Amino acid sequence: MATVLTYDIPTKHVEFKKLMFQLGYKDQITEATCKVIYFPNTVLYHPIKSAETARDEALSIAKKLNVNLERCIATQWGPNWAALCGEPFK
C-alpha cells in the first residue's frame, strides 16, 4: 500500500529530497480526483513502501546528511483522503 511521509529537518532540505527521490519517493502524484496532487513542501509519497520503511529511510537519509530529523510521521495513503490539489512550487 502507498505511504505518505511528512517530516521536519532544520537544514539540507534540497539534499534530503534529492536522496529520497532516488529511493522512489515523489512530491506529487497523478490521481483521478485531482489531475495532479502537489504535496506540501515537507511531504513525500511512495507507492509501495510501508510506513515503517518510509520512516526508517528518512532516518537513514537524515543521518547520512548529518541533519536532525526533528519530526516524522509516515502513514498509509488510504481510500478516504481529502486534499486541496495545490499548485506546483515556483
N, CA, C and O atoms as a GROMACS GRO file, in nm:
protein
  360
    1MET      N    1   0.083  -0.119   0.000
    1MET     CA    2   0.000   0.000   0.000
    1MET      C    3   0.087   0.125   0.000
    1MET      O    4   0.199   0.121   0.052
    2ALA      N    5   0.041   0.233  -0.056
    2ALA     CA    6   0.115   0.358  -0.066
    2ALA      C    7   0.129   0.424   0.072
    2ALA      O    8   0.045   0.404   0.160
    3THR      N    9   0.236   0.501   0.087
    3THR     CA   10   0.266   0.568   0.212
    3THR      C   11   0.293   0.715   0.189
    3THR      O   12   0.352   0.754   0.088
    4VAL      N   13   0.248   0.798   0.283
    4VAL     CA   14   0.278   0.940   0.285
    4VAL      C   15   0.367   0.966   0.405
    4VAL      O   16   0.341   0.918   0.515
    5LEU      N   17   0.474   1.042   0.383
    5LEU     CA   18   0.571   1.075   0.486
    5LEU      C   19   0.577   1.226   0.500
    5LEU      O   20   0.592   1.297   0.401
    6THR      N   21   0.566   1.275   0.623
    6THR     CA   22   0.586   1.417   0.649
    6THR      C   23   0.695   1.431   0.754
    6THR      O   24   0.705   1.349   0.845
    7TYR      N   25   0.775   1.534   0.741
    7TYR     CA   26   0.895   1.544   0.824
    7TYR      C   27   0.935   1.690   0.843
    7TYR      O   28   0.893   1.778   0.767
    8ASP      N   29   1.015   1.715   0.944
    8ASP     CA   30   1.079   1.845   0.967
    8ASP      C   31   1.228   1.822   0.985
    8ASP      O   32   1.269   1.738   1.065
    9ILE      N   33   1.307   1.897   0.912
    9ILE     CA   34   1.452   1.899   0.930
    9ILE      C   35   1.495   2.046   0.929
    9ILE      O   36   1.433   2.127   0.860
   10PRO      N   37   1.599   2.080   1.004
   10PRO     CA   38   1.638   2.221   1.013
   10PRO      C   39   1.715   2.273   0.892
   10PRO      O   40   1.712   2.393   0.864
   11THR      N   41   1.785   2.186   0.819
   11THR     CA   42   1.868   2.228   0.706
   11THR      C   43   1.871   2.117   0.602
   11THR      O   44   1.815   2.009   0.622
   12LYS      N   45   1.937   2.145   0.491
   12LYS     CA   46   1.963   2.048   0.384
   12LYS      C   47   1.835   1.989   0.323
   12LYS      O   48   1.830   1.870   0.290
   13HIS      N   49   1.733   2.074   0.308
   13HIS     CA   50   1.606   2.028   0.252
   13HIS      C   51   1.620   1.975   0.110
   13HIS      O   52   1.567   1.869   0.077
   14VAL      N   53   1.693   2.048   0.027
   14VAL     CA   54   1.709   2.007  -0.113
   14VAL      C   55   1.784   1.874  -0.122
   14VAL      O   56   1.745   1.785  -0.197
   15GLU      N   57   1.891   1.861  -0.044
   15GLU     CA   58   1.970   1.738  -0.045
   15GLU      C   59   1.888   1.619   0.005
   15GLU      O   60   1.897   1.509  -0.050
   16PHE      N   61   1.809   1.642   0.110
   16PHE     CA   62   1.725   1.536   0.167
   16PHE      C   63   1.626   1.486   0.061
   16PHE      O   64   1.616   1.366   0.038
   17LYS      N   65   1.555   1.579  -0.003
   17LYS     CA   66   1.457   1.539  -0.103
   17LYS      C   67   1.523   1.467  -0.220
   17LYS      O   68   1.470   1.368  -0.270
   18LYS      N   69   1.638   1.517  -0.263
   18LYS     CA   70   1.707   1.455  -0.376
   18LYS      C   71   1.739   1.308  -0.346
   18LYS      O   72   1.718   1.222  -0.431
   19LEU      N   73   1.788   1.280  -0.227
   19LEU     CA   74   1.820   1.142  -0.190
   19LEU      C   75   1.695   1.057  -0.172
   19LEU      O   76   1.695   0.939  -0.205
   20MET      N   77   1.588   1.116  -0.120
   20MET     CA   78   1.462   1.043  -0.108
   20MET      C   79   1.403   1.013  -0.246
   20MET      O   80   1.348   0.905  -0.268
   21PHE      N   81   1.415   1.108  -0.340
   21PHE     CA   82   1.368   1.084  -0.476
   21PHE      C   83   1.441   0.964  -0.537
   21PHE      O   84   1.382   0.886  -0.611
   22GLN      N   85   1.570   0.951  -0.506
   22GLN     CA   86   1.648   0.838  -0.559
   22GLN      C   87   1.595   0.704  -0.506
   22GLN      O   88   1.619   0.600  -0.568
   23LEU      N   89   1.523   0.706  -0.392
   23LEU     CA   90   1.463   0.584  -0.336
   23LEU      C   91   1.320   0.563  -0.385
   23LEU      O   92   1.252   0.471  -0.340
   24GLY      N   93   1.274   0.648  -0.477
   24GLY     CA   94   1.142   0.631  -0.536
   24GLY      C   95   1.032   0.718  -0.478
   24GLY      O   96   0.916   0.703  -0.517
   25TYR      N   97   1.064   0.808  -0.386
   25TYR     CA   98   0.964   0.897  -0.328
   25TYR      C   99   0.933   1.009  -0.427
   25TYR      O  100   1.016   1.044  -0.511
   26LYS      N  101   0.813   1.064  -0.416
   26LYS     CA  102   0.768   1.170  -0.505
   26LYS      C  103   0.705   1.283  -0.423
   26LYS      O  104   0.656   1.260  -0.313
   27ASP      N  105   0.708   1.405  -0.479
   27ASP     CA  106   0.645   1.518  -0.411
   27ASP      C  107   0.514   1.557  -0.478
   27ASP      O  108   0.454   1.659  -0.443
   28GLN      N  109   0.471   1.477  -0.575
   28GLN     CA  110   0.342   1.495  -0.639
   28GLN      C  111   0.299   1.362  -0.699
   28GLN      O  112   0.382   1.278  -0.731
   29ILE      N  113   0.169   1.345  -0.713
   29ILE     CA  114   0.118   1.223  -0.776
   29ILE      C  115   0.002   1.259  -0.868
   29ILE      O  116  -0.063   1.362  -0.849
   30THR      N  117  -0.023   1.175  -0.966
   30THR     CA  118  -0.140   1.192  -1.050
   30THR      C  119  -0.252   1.108  -0.989
   30THR      O  120  -0.228   1.002  -0.932
   31GLU      N  121  -0.373   1.158  -1.001
   31GLU     CA  122  -0.487   1.093  -0.938
   31GLU      C  123  -0.613   1.138  -1.010
   31GLU      O  124  -0.615   1.247  -1.066
   32ALA      N  125  -0.716   1.057  -1.010
   32ALA     CA  126  -0.838   1.087  -1.085
   32ALA      C  127  -0.912   1.210  -1.030
   32ALA      O  128  -0.963   1.290  -1.108
   33THR      N  129  -0.918   1.226  -0.899
   33THR     CA  130  -0.991   1.338  -0.840
   33THR      C  131  -0.923   1.471  -0.868
   33THR      O  132  -0.989   1.568  -0.907
   34CYS      N  133  -0.793   1.475  -0.849
   34CYS     CA  134  -0.710   1.591  -0.883
   34CYS      C  135  -0.615   1.540  -0.991
   34CYS      O  136  -0.546   1.441  -0.969
   35LYS      N  137  -0.611   1.605  -1.105
   35LYS     CA  138  -0.518   1.555  -1.208
   35LYS      C  139  -0.380   1.534  -1.148
   35LYS      O  140  -0.317   1.430  -1.171
   36VAL      N  141  -0.332   1.632  -1.072
   36VAL     CA  142  -0.206   1.620  -1.000
   36VAL      C  143  -0.228   1.671  -0.860
   36VAL      O  144  -0.287   1.778  -0.840
   37ILE      N  145  -0.182   1.596  -0.761
   37ILE     CA  146  -0.181   1.642  -0.623
   37ILE      C  147  -0.039   1.686  -0.593
   37ILE      O  148   0.054   1.605  -0.598
   38TYR      N  149  -0.022   1.815  -0.562
   38TYR     CA  150   0.108   1.869  -0.525
   38TYR      C  151   0.114   1.869  -0.373
   38TYR      O  152   0.040   1.942  -0.307
   39PHE      N  153   0.203   1.789  -0.317
   39PHE     CA  154   0.212   1.779  -0.172
   39PHE      C  155   0.279   1.901  -0.111
   39PHE      O  156   0.358   1.968  -0.179
   40PRO      N  157   0.250   1.932   0.016
   40PRO     CA  158   0.322   2.039   0.084
   40PRO      C  159   0.472   2.013   0.083
   40PRO      O  160   0.516   1.900   0.059
   41ASN      N  161   0.549   2.116   0.108
   41ASN     CA  162   0.694   2.114   0.093
   41ASN      C  163   0.765   1.998   0.163
   41ASN      O  164   0.860   1.943   0.107
   42THR      N  165   0.723   1.959   0.281
   42THR     CA  166   0.793   1.852   0.353
   42THR      C  167   0.708   1.726   0.363
   42THR      O  168   0.702   1.661   0.468
   43VAL      N  169   0.642   1.693   0.252
   43VAL     CA  170   0.562   1.570   0.243
   43VAL      C  171   0.608   1.495   0.119
   43VAL      O  172   0.624   1.554   0.011
   44LEU      N  173   0.629   1.366   0.134
   44LEU     CA  174   0.665   1.280   0.022
   44LEU      C  175   0.572   1.160   0.018
   44LEU      O  176   0.507   1.127   0.116
   45TYR      N  177   0.567   1.096  -0.096
   45TYR     CA  178   0.478   0.983  -0.121
   45TYR      C  179   0.560   0.870  -0.182
   45TYR      O  180   0.650   0.894  -0.263
   46HIS      N  181   0.528   0.748  -0.143
   46HIS     CA  182   0.586   0.631  -0.210
   46HIS      C  183   0.474   0.533  -0.239
   46HIS      O  184   0.394   0.504  -0.150
   47PRO      N  185   0.465   0.480  -0.361
   47PRO     CA  186   0.351   0.396  -0.399
   47PRO      C  187   0.346   0.258  -0.335
   47PRO      O  188   0.239   0.198  -0.332
   48ILE      N  189   0.460   0.205  -0.285
   48ILE     CA  190   0.454   0.067  -0.236
   48ILE      C  191   0.521   0.043  -0.101
   48ILE      O  192   0.506  -0.065  -0.044
   49LYS      N  193   0.595   0.140  -0.048
   49LYS     CA  194   0.668   0.115   0.077
   49LYS      C  195   0.576   0.130   0.198
   49LYS      O  196   0.480   0.206   0.196
   50SER      N  197   0.608   0.055   0.304
   50SER     CA  198   0.532   0.063   0.428
   50SER      C  199   0.567   0.190   0.505
   50SER      O  200   0.669   0.254   0.478
   51ALA      N  201   0.483   0.225   0.600
   51ALA     CA  202   0.509   0.342   0.685
   51ALA      C  203   0.640   0.323   0.762
   51ALA      O  204   0.718   0.418   0.775
   52GLU      N  205   0.664   0.204   0.811
   52GLU     CA  206   0.787   0.178   0.886
   52GLU      C  207   0.911   0.195   0.799
   52GLU      O  208   1.010   0.253   0.842
   53THR      N  209   0.904   0.145   0.676
   53THR     CA  210   1.017   0.158   0.584
   53THR      C  211   1.041   0.305   0.551
   53THR      O  212   1.156   0.349   0.548
   54ALA      N  213   0.935   0.380   0.525
   54ALA     CA  214   0.948   0.523   0.495
   54ALA      C  215   1.014   0.597   0.611
   54ALA      O  216   1.106   0.677   0.590
   55ARG      N  217   0.969   0.571   0.732
   55ARG     CA  218   1.030   0.633   0.850
   55ARG      C  219   1.177   0.597   0.860
   55ARG      O  220   1.262   0.684   0.882
   56ASP      N  221   1.208   0.470   0.846
   56ASP     CA  222   1.346   0.424   0.859
   56ASP      C  223   1.436   0.483   0.750
   56ASP      O  224   1.550   0.518   0.776
   57GLU      N  225   1.383   0.494   0.629
   57GLU     CA  226   1.463   0.554   0.522
   57GLU      C  227   1.484   0.703   0.546
   57GLU      O  228   1.593   0.754   0.518
   58ALA      N  229   1.384   0.773   0.597
   58ALA     CA  230   1.401   0.914   0.630
   58ALA      C  231   1.509   0.931   0.738
   58ALA      O  232   1.592   1.021   0.729
   59LEU      N  233   1.506   0.845   0.840
   59LEU     CA  234   1.610   0.848   0.944
   59LEU      C  235   1.748   0.823   0.885
   59LEU      O  236   1.844   0.892   0.921
   60SER      N  237   1.758   0.727   0.797
   60SER     CA  238   1.886   0.692   0.735
   60SER      C  239   1.941   0.808   0.651
   60SER      O  240   2.060   0.840   0.658
   61ILE      N  241   1.855   0.870   0.572
   61ILE     CA  242   1.898   0.983   0.488
   61ILE      C  243   1.940   1.101   0.576
   61ILE      O  244   2.041   1.165   0.548
   62ALA      N  245   1.863   1.129   0.680
   62ALA     CA  246   1.900   1.239   0.772
   62ALA      C  247   2.037   1.212   0.834
   62ALA      O  248   2.121   1.302   0.844
   63LYS      N  249   2.058   1.089   0.876
   63LYS     CA  250   2.187   1.053   0.936
   63LYS      C  251   2.299   1.068   0.833
   63LYS      O  252   2.406   1.120   0.865
   64LYS      N  253   2.275   1.023   0.712
   64LYS     CA  254   2.375   1.035   0.605
   64LYS      C  255   2.412   1.181   0.580
   64LYS      O  256   2.528   1.212   0.552
   65LEU      N  257   2.313   1.271   0.589
   65LEU     CA  258   2.336   1.414   0.567
   65LEU      C  259   2.382   1.486   0.693
   65LEU      O  260   2.411   1.606   0.690
   66ASN      N  261   2.387   1.412   0.805
   66ASN     CA  262   2.424   1.470   0.934
   66ASN      C  263   2.330   1.586   0.971
   66ASN      O  264   2.374   1.694   1.011
   67VAL      N  265   2.201   1.559   0.958
   67VAL     CA  266   2.098   1.656   0.992
   67VAL      C  267   1.998   1.588   1.085
   67VAL      O  268   1.973   1.468   1.074
   68ASN      N  269   1.942   1.664   1.177
   68ASN     CA  270   1.849   1.610   1.276
   68ASN      C  271   1.708   1.598   1.216
   68ASN      O  272   1.651   1.698   1.172
   69LEU      N  273   1.654   1.478   1.215
   69LEU     CA  274   1.515   1.458   1.175
   69LEU      C  275   1.430   1.491   1.297
   69LEU      O  276   1.412   1.408   1.386
   70GLU      N  277   1.378   1.614   1.301
   70GLU     CA  278   1.311   1.665   1.421
   70GLU      C  279   1.173   1.605   1.443
   70GLU      O  280   1.135   1.574   1.556
   71ARG      N  281   1.099   1.587   1.335
   71ARG     CA  282   0.965   1.529   1.342
   71ARG      C  283   0.946   1.444   1.217
   71ARG      O  284   0.999   1.474   1.110
   72CYS      N  285   0.870   1.336   1.233
   72CYS     CA  286   0.847   1.249   1.118
   72CYS      C  287   0.723   1.164   1.144
   72CYS      O  288   0.711   1.099   1.248
   73ILE      N  289   0.632   1.167   1.051
   73ILE     CA  290   0.514   1.081   1.056
   73ILE      C  291   0.501   1.014   0.920
   73ILE      O  292   0.503   1.081   0.817
   74ALA      N  293   0.487   0.884   0.921
   74ALA     CA  294   0.462   0.809   0.799
   74ALA      C  295   0.333   0.729   0.822
   74ALA      O  296   0.315   0.667   0.926
   75THR      N  297   0.246   0.734   0.724
   75THR     CA  298   0.119   0.662   0.735
   75THR      C  299   0.076   0.613   0.597
   75THR      O  300   0.118   0.667   0.495
   76GLN      N  301  -0.007   0.513   0.597
   76GLN     CA  302  -0.054   0.460   0.471
   76GLN      C  303  -0.154   0.557   0.407
   76GLN      O  304  -0.237   0.617   0.475
   77TRP      N  305  -0.144   0.571   0.276
   77TRP     CA  306  -0.234   0.653   0.197
   77TRP      C  307  -0.358   0.569   0.172
   77TRP      O  308  -0.353   0.474   0.093
   78GLY      N  309  -0.467   0.602   0.237
   78GLY     CA  310  -0.586   0.520   0.229
   78GLY      C  311  -0.690   0.573   0.134
   78GLY      O  312  -0.669   0.674   0.067
   79PRO      N  313  -0.802   0.505   0.128
   79PRO     CA  314  -0.907   0.540   0.033
   79PRO      C  315  -0.988   0.664   0.074
   79PRO      O  316  -1.060   0.718  -0.010
   80ASN      N  317  -0.979   0.708   0.196
   80ASN     CA  318  -1.063   0.819   0.242
   80ASN      C  319  -0.985   0.947   0.261
   80ASN      O  320  -0.999   1.013   0.364
   81TRP      N  321  -0.903   0.983   0.166
   81TRP     CA  322  -0.824   1.105   0.177
   81TRP      C  323  -0.902   1.225   0.126
   81TRP      O  324  -0.998   1.210   0.050
   82ALA      N  325  -0.860   1.341   0.168
   82ALA     CA  326  -0.916   1.466   0.118
   82ALA      C  327  -0.801   1.563   0.101
   82ALA      O  328  -0.709   1.565   0.183
   83ALA      N  329  -0.802   1.642  -0.004
   83ALA     CA  330  -0.689   1.731  -0.030
   83ALA      C  331  -0.733   1.854  -0.107
   83ALA      O  332  -0.835   1.854  -0.175
   84LEU      N  333  -0.654   1.959  -0.094
   84LEU     CA  334  -0.654   2.068  -0.190
   84LEU      C  335  -0.547   2.026  -0.290
   84LEU      O  336  -0.435   1.995  -0.250
   85CYS      N  337  -0.579   2.025  -0.416
   85CYS     CA  338  -0.486   1.970  -0.515
   85CYS      C  339  -0.355   2.046  -0.521
   85CYS      O  340  -0.252   1.989  -0.555
   86GLY      N  341  -0.357   2.175  -0.489
   86GLY     CA  342  -0.235   2.254  -0.485
   86GLY      C  343  -0.187   2.296  -0.623
   86GLY      O  344  -0.248   2.265  -0.725
   87GLU      N  345  -0.077   2.366  -0.621
   87GLU     CA  346  -0.013   2.415  -0.743
   87GLU      C  347   0.135   2.381  -0.736
   87GLU      O  348   0.190   2.362  -0.627
   88PRO      N  349   0.201   2.374  -0.852
   88PRO     CA  350   0.345   2.344  -0.849
   88PRO      C  351   0.421   2.452  -0.772
   88PRO      O  352   0.380   2.568  -0.771
   89PHE      N  353   0.532   2.415  -0.709
   89PHE     CA  354   0.618   2.512  -0.644
   89PHE      C  355   0.688   2.593  -0.751
   89PHE      O  356   0.723   2.542  -0.857
   90LYS      N  357   0.708   2.720  -0.722
   90LYS     CA  358   0.773   2.809  -0.819
   90LYS      C  359   0.912   2.845  -0.775
   90LYS      O  360   0.981   2.919  -0.844
   0.00000   0.00000   0.00000
